[in-house]
């Protein structure tokens, strides 16, 4: 059934335009720094709760960025469904900054910061799990426990697709692009960071995400990113149904 669902999604395509012209700003810490005058993100599309979360962490002395799919959608002039924040603060430190928050998760520890009816998910920068014995994988290579914290550059390398390794600094209104995600978006490409087979084995849900994002945003899956999907689709059978359901929303 999962294979059939993936095949059906492969046949769906929609269109979305990137709201930028180029990303040729000066590099910073291995990333391209894209200014507001270049990326032209519509600030009216940005959640005030996400902005307040970043502001609170930055005032407490931490780094904080809106990250991932929200930044990708903003660059495509699409209103994000939800907003995530990445920071160098640990979950315990985030919890101390925000009175209305709670630490969740075992596989990946996160903090949910509550603003009225809106919840902002805050994650600590991830490090390279292979360098630490605290991370655990199963026989197929799927990561089943990983609370290895790192820096911003390492966190970007741990993201799934180049288009999701984008960080928006609310204070400077700059986007940091570590893996040429903006260029891939401009070319309507969805590209995996690192070796696709390994990354799918680490988290099989990435296969479903690739096909879903391709269908939703009209992005063509880059050939090396697409090649292993049907061969590895059976790995999705071992993923908890709740994660599969969340990915299909």
Backbone bond lengths (Angstrom), bond angles and torsions (degrees), N, CA, C in turn:
res aa  C-N    CA-C-N  psi(-1)  N-CA   C-N-CA  omega(-1)  CA-C   N-CA-C  phi
1 X - - - 1.453 - - 1.532 110.94 -
2 X 1.342 116.20 -41.55 1.461 120.19 -179.77 1.518 110.34 -64.17
3 X 1.345 116.79 -43.01 1.465 120.10 178.39 1.520 110.84 -60.21
4 X 1.343 116.69 -41.82 1.459 120.41 -179.41 1.525 110.68 -65.18
5 X 1.347 116.03 -38.69 1.462 119.88 178.14 1.527 110.89 -63.04
6 X 1.333 116.91 -42.99 1.462 121.26 178.66 1.522 110.47 -61.83
7 X 1.341 116.61 -43.59 1.461 120.02 -179.75 1.526 111.24 -63.17
8 X 1.348 117.25 -37.19 1.461 120.46 178.81 1.521 110.98 -66.24
9 X 1.326 115.99 -41.08 1.458 119.51 -179.69 1.516 111.87 -66.91
10 X 1.335 116.98 -33.05 1.457 120.15 178.68 1.528 111.28 -58.81
11 X 1.329 116.62 -26.56 1.462 119.81 -175.87 1.526 113.39 -87.91
12 X 1.360 116.93 -3.57 1.462 120.56 -178.47 1.520 109.52 -100.31
13 X 1.304 117.24 138.18 1.460 122.04 177.74 1.534 108.83 -144.65
14 X 1.323 116.12 136.78 1.459 121.80 172.11 1.507 107.96 -127.20
15 X 1.329 117.27 173.49 1.456 122.05 -177.25 1.524 110.87 -114.07
16 X 1.336 116.39 140.78 1.460 122.97 172.46 1.507 107.24 -149.20
17 X 1.325 116.33 140.42 1.454 120.19 -175.93 1.517 110.77 -106.34
18 X 1.332 116.52 142.02 1.448 121.74 177.00 1.519 108.84 -79.51
19 X 1.336 115.59 131.98 1.461 120.32 -174.18 1.525 112.62 -89.76
20 X 1.334 117.65 36.89 1.457 121.59 178.65 1.513 108.56 -139.92
21 X 1.309 116.05 165.51 1.454 121.07 179.28 1.518 112.28 -105.57
22 X 1.336 117.24 -42.86 1.455 120.22 -178.58 1.518 109.02 -158.80
23 X 1.341 116.28 167.75 1.459 121.40 -178.61 1.508 108.94 -136.74
24 X 1.317 116.28 63.70 1.455 120.20 -174.18 1.521 111.46 -109.40
25 X 1.340 116.74 32.39 1.450 120.56 179.70 1.521 110.45 -76.15
26 X 1.336 115.06 169.53 1.460 119.96 -178.39 1.520 110.81 -65.86
27 X 1.342 118.43 141.19 1.458 121.11 179.34 1.524 111.65 -70.24
28 X 1.332 117.09 151.18 1.451 122.61 175.21 1.518 107.88 -140.90
29 X 1.335 116.82 121.12 1.461 122.12 -179.44 1.527 112.02 50.56
30 X 1.319 117.53 42.78 1.453 121.29 179.08 1.509 114.06 83.22
31 X 1.328 118.21 1.24 1.461 121.33 -178.75 1.518 110.46 -116.49
32 X 1.326 115.43 154.36 1.460 120.19 169.39 1.526 108.20 -81.37
33 X 1.312 116.18 134.97 1.458 121.72 179.08 1.523 108.12 -101.28
34 X 1.321 115.91 116.85 1.460 121.40 -174.77 1.523 108.91 -110.17
35 X 1.305 116.87 117.69 1.458 121.52 -174.89 1.525 111.72 -80.19
36 X 1.331 114.79 165.04 1.464 120.16 -178.61 1.521 112.04 -61.47
37 X 1.327 116.68 -34.16 1.464 119.40 -179.55 1.522 111.91 -67.86
38 X 1.329 116.23 -19.70 1.463 120.62 178.97 1.524 111.86 -94.97
39 X 1.344 116.94 -48.41 1.473 117.60 -175.16 1.526 112.66 -77.96
40 X 1.337 118.00 -26.56 1.473 122.31 174.70 1.537 113.63 56.45
41 X 1.323 116.60 36.58 1.463 120.14 175.68 1.531 109.52 -65.02
42 X 1.326 115.59 135.31 1.458 121.73 176.80 1.530 108.37 -79.01
43 X 1.332 117.09 108.97 1.462 120.82 -175.81 1.526 112.37 -65.34
44 X 1.322 117.43 -18.98 1.464 120.49 177.22 1.529 112.08 -67.62
45 X 1.332 116.54 -17.47 1.465 120.82 179.27 1.525 112.47 -87.72
46 X 1.336 117.16 -5.90 1.463 121.19 -175.53 1.524 110.18 -90.74
47 X 1.317 116.22 131.29 1.460 122.36 179.03 1.529 111.08 -62.37
48 X 1.335 116.15 130.07 1.465 120.15 175.66 1.527 110.82 -64.92
49 X 1.318 116.95 -32.37 1.464 120.34 177.62 1.524 111.06 -64.29
50 X 1.335 116.67 -40.44 1.467 120.27 177.70 1.522 110.62 -65.41
51 X 1.335 116.64 -41.00 1.462 120.44 178.95 1.526 110.69 -64.08
52 X 1.344 117.40 -41.62 1.463 120.77 179.52 1.522 111.13 -67.77
53 X 1.327 116.94 -33.15 1.464 120.10 177.31 1.520 110.48 -65.34
54 X 1.322 116.21 -46.69 1.472 119.91 177.53 1.524 110.90 -61.61
55 X 1.322 116.25 -43.74 1.466 120.47 -178.54 1.529 110.96 -62.20
56 X 1.325 116.53 -42.71 1.457 120.17 179.93 1.516 112.57 -62.15
57 X 1.323 116.46 -43.01 1.462 120.50 179.40 1.525 110.99 -68.17
58 X 1.324 116.75 -41.86 1.462 119.94 -179.71 1.527 111.24 -66.06
59 X 1.317 117.73 -38.35 1.465 120.66 176.84 1.527 111.39 -64.93
60 X 1.330 116.61 -27.81 1.464 121.23 178.20 1.526 112.15 -83.47
61 X 1.337 116.76 0.61 1.455 121.06 175.46 1.515 115.52 97.17
62 X 1.335 117.24 12.31 1.455 121.02 -177.83 1.532 111.01 -106.67
63 X 1.333 115.65 159.67 1.458 120.94 168.39 1.525 108.25 -78.15
64 X 1.310 117.02 146.06 1.467 120.16 177.65 1.519 109.59 -156.92
65 X 1.331 115.55 133.81 1.460 121.83 -177.42 1.523 109.75 -139.23
66 X 1.326 116.90 141.68 1.460 120.17 162.60 1.522 105.96 -70.40
67 X 1.328 116.97 136.83 1.462 118.91 -167.45 1.523 111.68 -138.80
68 X 1.322 114.36 159.17 1.462 121.36 166.90 1.513 115.48 76.77
69 X 1.336 114.50 -135.68 1.451 120.55 -172.61 1.516 114.19 -60.20
70 X 1.338 116.85 -31.75 1.461 119.23 179.43 1.523 110.91 -63.70
71 X 1.337 117.25 -42.83 1.465 120.65 179.78 1.523 109.79 -67.51
72 X 1.322 115.94 -41.87 1.476 120.51 176.78 1.525 110.50 -56.19
73 X 1.331 116.48 -48.18 1.463 120.27 -178.63 1.527 111.51 -65.69
74 X 1.332 117.05 -40.27 1.464 120.00 178.94 1.522 111.22 -60.78
75 X 1.327 116.49 -40.12 1.462 120.29 178.35 1.525 111.93 -66.07
76 X 1.327 115.84 -25.49 1.460 120.49 178.61 1.529 111.61 -94.50
77 X 1.354 115.09 8.21 1.464 121.80 179.83 1.527 111.97 60.38
78 X 1.340 114.68 36.81 1.460 122.57 177.08 1.529 107.75 -113.09
79 X 1.317 118.32 134.16 1.462 121.15 178.88 1.529 109.27 -70.47
80 X 1.335 118.93 119.96 1.469 120.75 -178.12 1.523 112.24 -64.62
81 X 1.327 115.09 146.97 1.463 120.79 177.16 1.519 110.61 -72.29
82 X 1.331 115.91 -38.20 1.455 120.89 177.51 1.524 109.32 -151.50
83 X 1.328 115.35 170.52 1.458 121.18 -175.57 1.525 109.93 -127.77
84 X 1.341 115.22 134.32 1.456 122.03 174.77 1.521 109.04 -116.00
85 X 1.327 115.52 150.34 1.458 121.98 178.12 1.521 108.63 -124.33
86 X 1.336 116.68 137.74 1.463 122.44 175.54 1.524 108.31 -114.63
87 X 1.330 116.22 143.45 1.458 121.20 -173.69 1.524 110.68 -150.16
88 X 1.341 115.93 162.72 1.461 119.59 173.03 1.526 111.29 -88.90
89 X 1.321 118.21 -1.83 1.461 121.69 175.03 1.526 109.93 -74.18
90 X 1.317 117.38 140.81 1.459 121.13 175.53 1.528 109.10 -73.14
91 X 1.337 117.94 164.32 1.464 118.91 177.75 1.530 112.86 -54.68
92 X 1.333 116.72 -39.72 1.465 119.87 179.90 1.532 111.11 -65.39
93 X 1.331 116.42 -37.66 1.466 120.02 178.91 1.525 111.43 -69.45
94 X 1.331 116.58 -38.75 1.470 119.97 176.37 1.527 109.93 -62.04
95 X 1.320 115.47 -43.80 1.470 121.18 -179.22 1.530 111.29 -58.81
96 X 1.322 116.54 -36.78 1.472 120.41 -179.89 1.530 112.20 -70.97
97 X 1.333 116.89 -28.20 1.470 120.70 -178.26 1.528 111.52 -74.29
98 X 1.347 116.48 -36.33 1.467 120.17 -172.93 1.526 110.57 -115.37
99 X 1.307 115.42 121.35 1.467 120.65 -177.78 1.525 110.78 -63.61
100 X 1.322 116.44 -41.78 1.466 119.96 -179.61 1.530 108.78 -97.65
101 X 1.310 116.19 82.26 1.471 121.39 179.32 1.516 109.09 -152.44
102 X 1.332 115.06 162.67 1.465 119.70 177.16 1.517 109.07 -149.70
103 X 1.337 115.34 143.68 1.462 121.83 177.31 1.521 108.09 -87.38
104 X 1.336 116.68 132.43 1.459 120.88 -178.69 1.527 109.56 -130.77
105 X 1.331 115.75 166.11 1.460 121.70 169.64 1.512 114.32 89.21
106 X 1.317 114.46 148.92 1.464 122.36 173.30 1.521 110.12 -117.06
107 X 1.345 115.35 -47.31 1.465 119.79 178.59 1.524 110.19 -60.92
108 X 1.322 116.31 -48.08 1.464 123.66 172.80 1.529 106.88 -132.28
109 X 1.312 117.61 119.92 1.463 120.23 179.39 1.530 109.59 -82.06
110 X 1.324 114.97 127.85 1.461 123.10 -177.42 1.519 108.80 -131.15
111 X 1.333 115.74 169.83 1.462 120.78 173.36 1.522 108.74 -124.62
112 X 1.308 116.22 131.14 1.456 121.60 171.76 1.525 107.93 -97.43
113 X 1.335 115.72 119.02 1.462 121.80 177.19 1.525 107.71 -102.20
114 X 1.316 116.57 125.54 1.460 122.04 -171.31 1.523 110.75 -102.05
115 X 1.333 114.84 127.50 1.463 122.29 175.92 1.528 107.33 -128.75
116 X 1.328 117.82 95.42 1.455 120.07 -176.20 1.521 110.08 60.45
117 X 1.337 116.30 -123.31 1.459 120.88 179.85 1.527 112.73 -88.16
118 X 1.323 117.59 -3.02 1.464 121.25 -175.68 1.527 111.02 -103.66
119 X 1.325 115.37 139.25 1.462 121.77 177.68 1.519 109.30 -117.59
120 X 1.324 116.26 127.97 1.458 121.97 175.56 1.524 108.21 -105.20
121 X 1.324 115.91 125.73 1.466 120.71 179.85 1.523 109.46 -89.89
122 X 1.324 116.44 123.80 1.460 122.01 -176.79 1.524 109.00 -114.47
123 X 1.327 116.00 126.06 1.468 121.24 177.76 1.520 109.64 -118.80
124 X 1.325 115.14 148.53 1.459 121.06 174.45 1.522 108.94 -82.97
125 X 1.339 117.20 141.79 1.462 120.63 177.54 1.529 109.80 -46.80
126 X 1.332 116.82 131.33 1.462 121.84 179.53 1.518 110.54 -90.38
127 X 1.347 114.62 146.65 1.455 120.31 175.88 1.513 110.63 -102.61
128 X 1.324 116.38 -173.42 1.464 121.56 -179.82 1.525 108.85 -79.56
129 X 1.336 116.23 110.72 1.463 119.89 -173.96 1.518 112.81 -65.05
130 X 1.345 118.30 -28.86 1.461 120.68 -177.17 1.520 112.10 -69.04
131 X 1.331 116.61 -17.59 1.462 120.52 -177.54 1.518 112.03 -90.12
132 X 1.317 118.33 1.32 1.455 120.81 -175.35 1.517 109.99 -134.21
133 X 1.318 115.75 131.57 1.457 120.33 -177.77 1.509 113.70 -71.91
134 X 1.341 118.12 -7.13 1.452 120.83 -178.26 1.523 112.23 -77.05
135 X 1.328 117.29 -18.13 1.461 120.47 178.57 1.525 109.58 -79.77
136 X 1.334 116.42 149.01 1.457 120.99 -179.17 1.523 109.96 -130.60
137 X 1.339 116.03 139.51 1.458 121.78 175.18 1.519 108.89 -127.05
138 X 1.346 116.96 157.96 1.455 119.42 175.15 1.528 109.60 -91.90
139 X 1.333 116.56 -172.30 1.469 120.37 -174.24 1.525 112.98 -64.72
140 X 1.326 117.67 -27.08 1.466 120.29 -179.30 1.522 112.64 -88.86
141 X 1.343 116.93 -0.67 1.460 120.79 179.10 1.510 114.56 96.58
142 X 1.353 117.63 0.74 1.465 119.79 -179.80 1.519 110.30 -72.26
143 X 1.337 116.11 133.34 1.459 120.82 178.15 1.521 108.32 -74.91
144 X 1.343 116.94 121.47 1.459 120.93 -179.09 1.525 112.06 -109.01
145 X 1.322 116.83 -12.87 1.464 120.49 173.83 1.514 107.96 -154.03
146 X 1.339 116.42 129.95 1.463 118.99 -177.25 1.522 109.95 -160.80
147 X 1.320 115.69 97.69 1.455 120.81 174.56 1.520 109.29 -121.62
148 X 1.338 115.05 46.94 1.454 121.96 179.33 1.518 108.43 -91.02
149 X 1.308 116.94 115.86 1.456 120.85 -177.66 1.520 110.71 -92.74
150 X 1.337 116.37 149.61 1.457 120.92 -177.32 1.512 111.30 -146.29
151 X 1.338 115.62 -152.05 1.462 120.43 179.44 1.529 109.92 -109.64
152 X 1.317 115.33 -177.92 1.465 120.39 -175.44 1.524 112.27 -62.10
153 X 1.325 117.09 -43.21 1.464 120.67 -179.20 1.523 111.20 -63.71
154 X 1.342 116.62 -42.71 1.465 120.56 178.10 1.523 110.77 -65.33
155 X 1.314 116.62 -38.97 1.461 120.34 179.51 1.523 110.94 -61.34
156 X 1.338 116.00 -41.39 1.468 119.80 179.11 1.521 111.06 -62.36
157 X 1.340 116.58 -38.57 1.466 120.81 179.87 1.522 111.85 -68.72
158 X 1.335 117.27 -23.84 1.462 121.32 -179.92 1.529 112.64 -84.44
159 X 1.325 118.03 -11.12 1.466 120.45 177.96 1.524 110.22 -66.51
160 X 1.326 117.18 162.66 1.460 119.98 -176.14 1.528 112.54 -78.86
161 X 1.321 117.73 -63.27 1.463 121.34 -175.08 1.529 110.77 -110.53
162 X 1.325 115.61 153.95 1.466 119.50 -179.20 1.526 111.12 -57.44
163 X 1.321 116.70 -35.88 1.466 121.08 -178.96 1.518 112.63 -70.53
164 X 1.335 117.04 -13.88 1.461 121.17 178.16 1.524 112.24 -101.80
165 X 1.327 117.66 -2.20 1.467 121.73 178.78 1.523 109.51 -98.34
166 X 1.317 115.30 50.68 1.464 122.97 -177.43 1.524 108.49 -121.39
167 X 1.328 116.33 136.28 1.464 121.83 -172.72 1.529 109.63 -126.61
168 X 1.329 116.30 125.10 1.467 121.61 -179.73 1.519 109.17 -103.78
169 X 1.332 116.11 120.14 1.460 122.24 176.88 1.524 107.98 -90.66
170 X 1.326 116.41 109.72 1.462 120.12 -175.88 1.524 112.12 -66.04
171 X 1.333 117.27 -27.14 1.468 120.60 -178.22 1.526 111.68 -73.16
172 X 1.320 117.17 -39.88 1.475 121.34 -177.57 1.523 112.82 -102.05
173 X 1.343 116.41 -12.22 1.469 123.71 -176.55 1.530 111.62 63.33
174 X 1.325 117.31 23.96 1.463 121.86 177.15 1.523 110.69 -96.73
175 X 1.323 116.16 151.79 1.461 122.98 171.18 1.521 108.15 -107.07
176 X 1.326 116.61 131.10 1.457 121.70 174.48 1.524 108.41 -100.02
177 X 1.315 116.29 128.30 1.472 123.41 -175.45 1.522 108.28 -122.97
178 X 1.340 116.71 107.64 1.463 121.85 -174.33 1.525 113.45 -90.17
179 X 1.324 118.46 -24.95 1.465 120.97 -170.71 1.529 112.35 -131.16
180 X 1.322 116.52 33.54 1.469 121.53 178.01 1.528 112.75 57.70
181 X 1.329 115.10 34.33 1.454 119.19 179.28 1.513 113.49 -65.47
182 X 1.338 116.93 -34.63 1.463 119.91 179.73 1.523 110.75 -65.19
183 X 1.333 116.17 -42.54 1.470 119.72 178.01 1.524 110.59 -62.64
184 X 1.344 117.02 -40.57 1.459 119.81 178.38 1.527 110.80 -64.19
185 X 1.334 117.35 -40.86 1.461 119.81 177.28 1.521 111.17 -61.99
186 X 1.327 115.77 -42.92 1.463 119.46 179.99 1.526 110.88 -61.09
187 X 1.347 116.10 -32.31 1.465 121.22 179.35 1.525 112.45 -93.41
188 X 1.348 116.03 10.13 1.476 121.70 178.87 1.519 112.40 57.79
189 X 1.335 116.34 40.75 1.458 121.53 -179.10 1.525 111.25 -114.10
190 X 1.324 115.94 140.04 1.457 122.53 171.61 1.523 107.11 -111.06
191 X 1.336 116.68 113.26 1.463 121.45 -171.74 1.535 110.26 -124.88
192 X 1.330 116.16 133.00 1.455 121.23 177.29 1.524 110.70 -74.06
193 X 1.329 116.67 143.17 1.461 121.82 171.85 1.530 107.57 -84.91
194 X 1.322 117.28 124.96 1.459 120.53 -179.14 1.514 112.46 85.34
195 X 1.332 115.55 -165.22 1.464 121.44 -178.50 1.526 109.78 -76.46
196 X 1.328 119.11 118.28 1.458 120.78 -175.04 1.527 113.99 -57.68
197 X 1.329 117.81 -43.27 1.464 119.45 -178.84 1.519 110.84 -59.47
198 X 1.325 116.91 -47.28 1.464 121.02 179.26 1.519 111.17 -61.93
199 X 1.319 116.48 -42.87 1.469 119.64 -176.84 1.525 111.43 -68.46
200 X 1.342 117.55 -34.58 1.463 120.18 175.84 1.527 110.83 -70.28
201 X 1.320 116.93 -36.56 1.457 119.55 177.63 1.527 111.13 -66.30
202 X 1.339 116.73 -35.96 1.463 120.62 177.12 1.521 111.28 -62.42
203 X 1.321 116.25 -39.83 1.465 121.47 -179.73 1.526 109.10 -150.67
204 X 1.340 117.27 96.03 1.467 120.79 -176.47 1.528 113.96 -59.38
205 X 1.320 117.87 -23.30 1.462 120.59 179.77 1.526 110.92 -60.18
206 X 1.329 117.39 -22.19 1.468 120.25 178.32 1.525 111.73 -60.59
207 X 1.328 117.63 -29.60 1.468 119.91 177.38 1.522 110.35 -64.97
208 X 1.310 115.59 -46.52 1.460 120.69 178.64 1.526 110.40 -63.32
209 X 1.322 115.59 -39.55 1.469 120.26 179.49 1.524 111.09 -64.30
210 X 1.324 116.59 -40.41 1.466 120.02 -179.92 1.522 110.83 -60.05
211 X 1.312 115.95 -46.88 1.463 120.27 -178.02 1.529 110.66 -68.42
212 X 1.343 116.15 -40.34 1.469 119.68 -179.97 1.528 111.40 -64.08
213 X 1.338 116.71 -46.04 1.466 119.70 -179.19 1.525 111.42 -66.34
214 X 1.324 116.00 -36.04 1.457 119.60 177.37 1.522 110.57 -60.81
215 X 1.338 115.74 -45.55 1.462 120.34 -178.97 1.524 111.81 -70.16
216 X 1.331 116.66 -40.15 1.464 121.14 -175.47 1.524 112.63 -71.81
217 X 1.341 116.41 -41.98 1.464 120.83 -171.15 1.521 113.97 -106.33
218 X 1.327 116.76 -0.88 1.457 119.13 179.62 1.508 113.28 71.17
219 X 1.337 117.29 30.10 1.460 121.87 179.29 1.524 109.71 -95.14
220 X 1.303 116.94 138.16 1.462 121.19 176.03 1.524 108.35 -84.83
221 X 1.325 116.49 128.55 1.459 119.64 177.98 1.521 108.71 -72.01
222 X 1.312 116.49 123.04 1.470 122.31 179.85 1.525 108.97 -55.86
223 X 1.342 117.63 143.44 1.470 121.55 -167.56 1.522 113.16 -58.41
224 X 1.334 119.14 -41.77 1.461 120.52 179.43 1.523 111.62 -70.50
225 X 1.325 116.10 -28.33 1.462 121.44 177.26 1.523 110.58 -73.14
226 X 1.320 116.62 -35.21 1.466 121.56 -177.85 1.527 112.90 -80.77
227 X 1.326 117.24 -31.88 1.467 121.58 -169.05 1.530 114.73 -52.66
228 X 1.355 120.78 -45.06 1.468 119.33 -174.48 1.522 114.72 -82.97
229 X 1.326 119.27 -6.38 1.461 120.33 -166.67 1.528 112.85 -61.25
230 X 1.318 117.83 -53.09 1.463 118.29 -176.28 1.528 111.52 -67.28
231 X 1.332 117.06 -31.77 1.468 120.34 179.01 1.529 111.46 -68.00
232 X 1.329 117.18 -34.94 1.461 121.60 -175.25 1.524 113.07 -99.26
233 X 1.331 117.71 4.13 1.468 120.91 -173.63 1.520 112.94 -58.19
234 X 1.339 117.91 -29.21 1.462 120.49 -179.15 1.526 112.58 -62.92
235 X 1.340 117.44 -21.48 1.467 119.90 178.31 1.524 111.83 -62.23
236 X 1.331 116.68 -22.40 1.463 120.38 -179.91 1.523 112.16 -67.43
237 X 1.330 117.19 -18.85 1.463 120.24 -179.22 1.523 112.16 -66.26
238 X 1.335 117.20 -22.14 1.465 120.94 -179.10 1.527 112.93 -93.69
239 X 1.326 116.30 0.67 1.466 120.54 -179.38 1.529 108.97 -85.39
240 X 1.338 118.36 136.26 1.469 120.27 178.25 1.527 111.61 -55.14
241 X 1.327 117.59 137.38 1.471 120.99 -178.64 1.526 113.16 -54.66
242 X 1.323 117.30 -32.64 1.468 119.80 -178.63 1.522 111.39 -63.05
243 X 1.332 117.64 -36.97 1.463 120.62 178.64 1.528 110.92 -70.55
244 X 1.326 116.63 -39.00 1.463 119.79 177.24 1.524 110.44 -63.58
245 X 1.324 115.82 -41.88 1.468 120.29 179.80 1.524 110.66 -62.84
246 X 1.339 116.56 -45.37 1.469 120.53 -179.77 1.523 111.12 -59.61
247 X 1.333 116.74 -37.79 1.457 120.41 -176.93 1.518 111.83 -71.31
248 X 1.316 117.22 -24.94 1.460 120.19 -177.39 1.523 112.82 -90.45
249 X 1.336 117.20 -2.93 1.468 119.82 179.08 1.518 110.87 -71.34
